[in-house]
Amino acid sequence: MQRNRQSAVSIIEGKRATKDFDVFLCHNGQDKPAVKQMAVQLMNSGILPWLDEWELRPGLPWQRALEEQIEKIKAAAVFVGKNGLGPWQQQELDAFLRAFVRRDCPVIPVLLPDAPQEPALPVFLQTMTWVDFRHADPDPLQRLIWGITGQRDREEWMHRTR
């Protein structure tokens, strides 16, 4: 376990040095605490998330900073909790997520544990395969990592095929 953690830390340090982000975390500001927890879990798995609070330098226009990274980020996770989509989140969806779709990058709807049973989502997100943190099985974190990287967790896959 410690070895995996050290490996993840080394991977994250290398990615951070080159600004090689794996996933853009699109979220309602009211869901920030849950999304930050998710970001930490992703980093512990060697996935470098782009999270506004961690990457946007105070005093500079956030749109430009995001535009500089958006063409290089490999996937987007759109988090939906009990608060639904926020106004800034809606703008991000409208403007920036088109770039992901155009580049054929995964756009992953992620239902947080407090998401309503029938969350209101834009039509194009309704057609995507979801990751649902309201249920423990199948493991939602492993499904999210699979969506981001395209690589399925071997142990999880072996467990499913038994």
N, C-alpha and C positions, 0 to 999 in steps of 0.2 A: 504494500500500500504506500509506504514512504517513498519507495523507488518510483512508483507511478506519479506521485505528487512532485518529486524532484524533476522527473522527466517533463511533466506538464509545465512547471515553472520555467525550465530551460527553453521549451518550445515557445511559450508566451513571450519571454524576454527577446528571443530572436525575431518573432513576428512584430513585436512592438517597435523594435529598433528600425525595422524596414517599413513600418505602418502597413503591414500585410494583414488587414482585418478579414476575418472569416465571415462575419455576419453583422448586419445592421439591425439593431433592436429598435423597432418602431413601437411606441407605446403611448398611452394616455399618461400624462404627468401624475394623475392621481394613483396610478398603479406602479409608480417608480419604486417603492420598497420591494415589491414582489419581483419586479424586473431586475433590480440590482442583485437580488439573491440568485436569480437565474443566471445572470452574467457571471457571478462568482463561480457557480457550478460549472458553467461552460469553460471558464478559464482553468478550473481544476482538471478539466478533461483535455486541455491543450487547444481549446477553441478561443480565438481572440475576438471578442465582441466589440462593435463600435457602439458606445453608449454616450449620448449627448453630454451628460454630466461629467464624464471622465475625459472627453475628447475636445470639448469646445472651450477655448480660452476666453475668460471674461474680457469684455471690452471689444471683441472683434465680431464682425457679422457672421452669424452661424450658418447662413445659407451658403456662403462662399466656402467655408470650411467643409461643409457636408458635400457640396458639389465636387470638391477636390478629391474626396475619397470614394464617392458613390460609384464611379466607374471601375474601381479596383476591388470593391467588396464583392465577395462571391455569393452571398445569399442574404435574404431578409427574413426576419421573424416579426410578424405582426401580432402583438400581444393584445388580448381582449379579456378584460375582467368585468366586474360588476358595473363599472362606470362607462362601459362601451368605448367607442372611439372618441378621442378628444379632438378639439378643433385643430391643434397643431399636428396631431397624428393624421387627421384627414388630409391636411395639406401635404404632409410627407407622402401619404399614399398616392395622392393625385399627381404630384410632381416627380418624386424620386423613384417610386416603385415601378413606374413605367420603364425606367432604365433597366431595372432587373428583368422585367418581362422581355424587353427588346433583346437583351443579351442572353436570354434563355437561362437565367439564374433562378434557383428556387425561391419562391415567395411562400413562406410557411405561416399559415394562421395558427396561433398558439392560444389555447383557452386556459386562462389562469384558474386556480382552484375556486375562486369566487365568481366565475363567469356564470351568467344566467343559462338556464337550460336551452333556450333558443336565442342566442346572441344575434343582434342586428349587425349584419356585415354587408359591405358592398358586394354586388353580384359577382364580380370577378374573384373575390376571395372565397365565396361560397363554393366555387368549383374546385378549389384546391383541397388536397388531403390535409386534414387537421392533425395537430398534436394536442392532446387533451389532458391537462394536468388536474382535471377533476377526478380522474380515475388513475389508480396505481398500476393497472395491468391493461395493456402492455406498458412497460416502463416509459413514461413520457419523456424523461431526459434523454434516454437512449434513442428514442424516435426523433427527437429534435436534433441530436447530434447526427443521426443518419440523414435527416433532411438537409442539414447544413453541409456535411462532408460528402455525402453519397456513399459512405462506408458504414455498413451495418456492424453493430457490435457482435463479434463472433459468439461469445457466451450467450447472449440474448437470443441469437438466431438458433443456436444449438438447442437451447431450452424450448423454443417454440416448435422445433421439428420432432421432438420426442413424443 
